[in-house]
Structure formats: structure tokens, C-alpha cells
Amino acid sequence: MRSPEPAPEGYLRIEGGDGPFYVRADLEVAFREAGLQRIGGWCRALAGASQDSPGRGGVARLRITADTPAILKALRRGGLTGPLWRNRFSGPRRVLDNLWLPLAAIERDVPTPAPLALLACAGPPGLWRGWLAVREIEGGEDLVTRIRRGAAPDGAEWGRAVAAVRALHDAGIEHPDLNLGNLLVVPGEPGSVWILDLDGARLHDGPLPVPLRARGLMRLRRSYFKTTARAHRPRDPVNWAGLYAGDDPLLAARLSPGVLDGVRAARHRAGRRR
């Protein structure tokens, strides 16, 4: 079965291996020499992958060229269907989105690691698997890891992290898994906040409406409580709405903790009805 997508600008699509292989044109030789045009090469690279990342599985680190550090991973499903389907996707679209969505986000000035290569493989009939390489942000640390090692962000750093989420929403991108593990900071580089894992993101024609902003901010706040195990504390030490809204008091009021709690309760009720 052939993938319907041509390569995006600046990339090559190579056929003849285990499936269509997309690679940044200037890195094609380096990836080929690393054996990553075939599934076996990815499996060998991931055999000793670290399992301590907060994502859906281990990752491998590989320096593709002297100045191109990369993160390699096998694509896996999340959510309720994750344990059932694991690394299988119905059709190529969800696999290929891991290439196209970050490129679209970068075009909208969203700081997210650039994809370097993607291998898509069809089989069994109707199901696809994928392997992805993205540029590693050297020295970066996601906020879950940072909090767990006892180095929680200070007020200014929280402000920059939440402002990055605001910029993501202003760019019209709805992130389906917005949590602290998908916010990467680089210690010593003020203002350096990266958005990770845009798999399944939705691109809107304009800035997100307030209900979608509230949903994303609610997820981020819930992730904080889950990470710090403080879900039952009466006071939230991070002013999520204020940091997000900046100098827009009307938006801050529409995203207050009470509103966010109401969004969460409504989602729980909807889930029970289903």
C-alpha cells in the first residue's frame, strides 16, 4: 500500500524499503548510513532506549551529524485505545501527521523540535506503524522531570511556560495532550520554552476560541497537580489564568480557577453519559 503524501518542501520521500521514508534532504546520506531507512535500523537504535521519559515509551539519542543531535522513537497511541492498539494506526494519516504538524506549527512561529525523518510502514492490512526522528534540544528538560528532581520553576519561569502555551493557542493550534511533560525548558536560556508532541493536534484557521483555551489550560493545571501530588491542597500556587491572560483581565476572568474546575466537571459528566 502506498502512502498518498508527497514529501514536504526540503524533504525527500524514498521508496523501496519497508515503507515510505521521509527525510530532510540534507540529511539523507547520514540517515541512510545509520540504517534508518528500514525498520531493523530503528529497532536496533531503540533496543537500549531510555524508559524514564514521561512520554509513551523509550527514546534513543543519536547524533546524525556533528551538529545534528536527534531523538528517535517509535510512534505509539495514547488514551483509552493505547493499550489495545499500541503502535498501530488505522491508515497512514495519523503517522504522517507527526511530520506535517510540527512543520505547520513552525511556520506559525511555534517553537517545537523540527522533524528530521519519518518511516511509515503498512501492515497488517489497513494498519500502519511509524518511527520518527526529531532534532534534540540539547540541555532541555521537560517540566515533569524538573519538578520531580526538586527544581520547580519560579514565578518568572512559570510565566514564560504559560506564555508559550498562550502563543500556541494564539497560533490556532489545539494540542490534545497539553501537560507539563510536553513543555521543555533549557536552563540558562531565559525565554527558551519548547512545545513537544503535537501528534493529534488540530490546526484552526485563527486563534483558538476561549472554550478551547480553557480546556487546554485546565489540562495543564491538572498535570501540575498530578505531578506534585497536591490535588487536594486548598490553594493553587500558580496563577494559571493571570499568567495566561497577561494584561487582558476579561480573558483572565473567563479562565479563572472556578471556570477551569467547571470545565473539568462538565467533561467528567459528559464521559459518564457516554
C-alpha distance (Angstrom), angle and dihedral (degrees) to the residues before:
residue distance angle dihedral
M1 . . .
R2 3.81 . .
S3 3.76 125.1 .
P4 3.81 110.7 -117.7
E5 3.80 94.9 -142.8
P6 3.80 125.9 95.3
A7 3.79 117.9 -148.5
P8 3.81 117.1 -82.7
E9 3.79 117.9 -114.9
G10 3.78 111.6 -67.7
Y11 3.82 93.5 22.2
L12 3.78 135.2 92.9
R13 3.77 128.0 -138.2
I14 3.80 111.7 -147.0
E15 3.79 122.8 -167.2
G16 3.77 131.3 -168.3
G17 3.79 102.7 65.9
D18 3.80 127.5 80.9
G19 3.80 90.7 -50.1
P20 3.79 141.1 -36.5
F21 3.79 110.0 -36.1
Y22 3.80 118.0 -157.3
V23 3.79 117.4 -163.8
R24 3.77 137.1 164.9
A25 3.78 104.2 -96.8
D26 3.80 96.9 -124.9
L27 3.83 91.0 51.9
E28 3.82 99.5 46.8
V29 3.80 95.0 104.1
A30 3.80 93.6 46.9
F31 3.81 93.1 50.1
R32 3.79 91.7 45.7
E33 3.80 91.3 51.2
A34 3.81 88.5 50.4
G35 3.82 89.3 56.2
L36 3.79 93.4 -119.2
Q37 3.79 97.2 134.5
R38 3.80 87.5 81.8
I39 3.80 134.6 53.3
G40 3.80 92.9 -117.2
G41 3.79 91.6 62.3
W42 3.79 92.2 53.8
C43 3.81 92.2 46.2
R44 3.79 91.6 52.5
A45 3.79 92.0 48.1
L46 3.80 91.6 48.9
A47 3.81 96.2 43.4
G48 3.78 91.5 94.6
A49 3.79 95.9 31.6
S50 3.79 119.6 151.9
Q51 3.80 113.9 -104.6
D52 3.81 96.8 -165.0
S53 3.80 97.8 86.9
P54 3.84 116.9 108.5
G55 3.81 92.7 -125.3
R56 3.81 130.8 90.8
G57 3.78 98.0 -74.1
G58 3.76 146.7 -20.6
V59 3.77 125.2 -47.2
A60 3.77 132.5 -153.6
R61 3.78 126.2 -142.7
L62 3.77 119.4 -141.5
R63 3.79 131.8 168.9
I64 3.79 101.9 -136.0
T65 3.81 92.7 -174.0
A66 3.79 132.1 -4.0
D67 3.79 91.2 -86.6
T68 3.83 100.2 29.4
P69 3.80 114.6 79.9
A70 3.80 112.2 -178.2
I71 3.78 140.4 -164.4
L72 3.83 114.1 -143.3
K73 3.77 124.8 -162.2
A74 3.78 142.8 159.6
L75 3.80 111.7 -117.8
R76 3.79 113.9 -113.4
R77 3.76 135.2 -179.4
G78 3.77 122.7 -113.2
G79 3.80 133.0 -162.6
L80 3.78 127.1 46.5
T81 3.80 94.4 -32.9
G82 3.79 94.0 50.2
P83 3.82 97.9 92.1
L84 3.81 90.4 47.3
W85 3.80 101.9 43.7
R86 3.83 99.0 24.4
N87 3.80 103.7 169.4
R88 3.81 99.2 0.3
F89 3.79 124.2 103.3
S90 3.79 128.7 -172.0
G91 3.79 103.2 -117.4
P92 3.81 130.3 -15.3
R93 3.81 98.0 -83.0
R94 3.81 97.9 86.1
V95 3.80 91.3 46.0
L96 3.81 94.2 48.8
D97 3.80 92.2 46.3
N98 3.80 86.7 73.0
L99 3.79 86.0 69.9
W100 3.79 101.7 36.1
L101 3.81 101.3 41.3
P102 3.83 97.3 56.7
L103 3.81 89.9 47.1
A104 3.81 90.4 51.0
A105 3.82 90.1 48.3
I106 3.81 91.9 50.2
E107 3.81 88.8 51.9
R108 3.81 86.5 56.4
D109 3.83 90.3 52.9
V110 3.81 94.4 -106.7
P111 3.82 111.3 148.2
T112 3.81 104.9 -125.3
P113 3.82 128.4 140.7
A114 3.80 111.5 -88.9
P115 3.81 117.3 -116.1
L116 3.79 113.5 -117.7
A117 3.80 103.6 -177.8
L118 3.79 141.9 -8.3
L119 3.80 131.3 -166.4
A120 3.83 116.4 -159.5
C121 3.78 120.3 -167.8
A122 3.81 127.7 -170.6
G123 3.81 121.9 -144.7
P124 2.94 156.5 142.3
P125 3.83 91.2 35.9
G126 3.79 111.2 -74.8
L127 3.80 94.9 8.9
W128 3.79 128.6 97.3
R129 3.80 137.1 -166.3
G130 3.78 129.3 -161.0
W131 3.80 144.7 -165.1
L132 3.79 122.9 -158.9
A133 3.80 137.4 -163.9
V134 3.80 120.7 -164.7
R135 3.77 131.1 177.1
E136 3.79 111.5 -89.2
I137 3.80 116.0 -125.2
E138 3.78 96.6 -136.7
G139 3.78 114.0 -136.2
G140 3.80 91.4 13.9
E141 3.78 122.2 139.9
D142 3.80 127.2 -171.6
L143 3.79 116.6 -127.1
V144 3.81 94.8 -115.1
T145 3.81 90.6 58.5
R146 3.76 91.5 43.8
I147 3.80 94.9 51.5
R148 3.80 92.7 45.8
R149 3.77 91.9 54.6
G150 3.81 89.1 54.0
A151 3.80 99.3 -103.9
A152 3.81 102.6 112.0
P153 3.82 115.0 176.8
D154 3.77 118.7 -95.0
G155 3.79 123.0 -127.7
A156 3.80 95.4 -83.6
E157 3.80 92.1 48.4
W158 3.80 92.3 49.1
G159 3.78 87.1 51.2
R160 3.81 92.0 55.1
A161 3.81 92.8 45.6
V162 3.81 94.1 50.6
A163 3.81 90.7 42.9
A164 3.81 88.0 57.1
V165 3.80 88.8 55.3
R166 3.81 89.6 49.2
A167 3.83 89.4 52.0
L168 3.81 89.7 50.1
H169 3.80 90.4 54.4
D170 3.80 92.8 43.2
A171 3.82 86.6 55.8
G172 3.81 89.4 57.6
I173 3.81 97.8 -110.0
E174 3.80 119.8 139.6
H175 3.81 108.9 -158.7
P176 3.83 110.8 -154.4
D177 3.81 95.3 -158.3
L178 3.78 106.0 36.4
N179 3.80 106.6 169.1
L180 3.78 138.4 134.1
G181 3.79 91.1 -95.0
N182 3.80 88.0 65.3
L183 3.80 95.0 54.0
L184 3.79 112.5 84.2
V185 3.80 123.7 -167.3
V186 3.79 129.6 -172.7
P187 3.81 110.6 -140.6
G188 3.77 111.1 -131.6
E189 3.80 93.1 24.7
P190 3.82 107.0 92.1
G191 3.77 112.5 -148.1
S192 3.80 94.2 18.0
V193 3.82 104.7 132.3
W194 3.80 120.9 150.7
I195 3.81 128.6 -164.0
L196 3.82 113.3 -137.2
D197 3.82 137.7 -163.1
L198 3.80 106.4 21.9
D199 3.81 91.1 176.2
G200 3.80 107.2 142.4
A201 3.82 94.4 11.6
R202 3.80 119.3 151.8
L203 3.79 122.0 -135.4
H204 3.79 115.6 -144.6
D205 3.78 126.7 -162.7
G206 3.80 92.1 -121.8
P207 3.80 141.3 6.7
L208 3.80 115.0 -43.9
P209 3.80 117.8 -92.6
V210 3.79 116.9 -113.4
P211 3.85 96.5 -100.9
L212 3.81 90.9 57.9
R213 3.80 90.9 45.3
A214 3.81 89.4 51.7
R215 3.79 91.4 50.1
G216 3.80 92.1 51.9
L217 3.79 93.6 45.7
M218 3.80 90.3 48.0
R219 3.80 89.9 55.0
L220 3.79 90.7 50.2
R221 3.81 92.2 49.7
R222 3.81 91.5 47.3
S223 3.80 89.5 50.3
Y224 3.80 89.3 55.0
F225 3.79 92.7 52.9
K226 3.79 91.4 46.0
T227 3.79 92.1 49.9
T228 3.79 94.9 47.6
A229 3.84 95.5 37.8
R230 3.80 89.5 -130.2
A231 3.77 99.4 121.1
H232 3.82 92.6 130.2
R233 3.79 98.7 46.1
P234 3.82 111.4 117.5
R235 3.82 95.1 -135.6
D236 3.77 128.2 59.4
P237 3.85 106.9 -148.1
V238 3.82 93.6 -159.3
N239 3.80 118.7 73.2
W240 3.80 94.0 -143.9
A241 3.80 97.1 171.3
G242 3.79 94.5 44.9
L243 3.78 94.7 47.3
Y244 3.80 91.4 46.3
A245 3.79 97.2 45.7
G246 3.80 97.1 43.2
D247 3.79 108.8 -178.8
D248 3.82 94.3 -4.6
P249 3.84 105.3 98.0
L250 3.81 92.9 178.3
L251 3.80 91.1 57.8
A252 3.81 90.3 45.4
A253 3.81 89.9 54.5
R254 3.80 91.3 49.6
L255 3.81 89.4 52.1
S256 3.80 99.2 42.7
P257 3.84 120.1 140.5
G258 3.80 90.0 -101.5
V259 3.80 91.1 54.1
L260 3.81 91.7 47.0
D261 3.79 91.0 49.9
G262 3.80 88.6 50.6
V263 3.81 90.6 52.6
R264 3.79 89.7 52.0
A265 3.81 93.3 48.2
A266 3.80 92.0 48.9
R267 3.81 91.0 51.6
H268 3.80 91.1 50.6
R269 3.82 91.1 50.2
A270 3.80 90.9 48.9
G271 3.79 89.6 51.0
R272 3.78 92.2 52.9
R273 3.81 91.5 49.8
R274 3.80 90.0 54.2
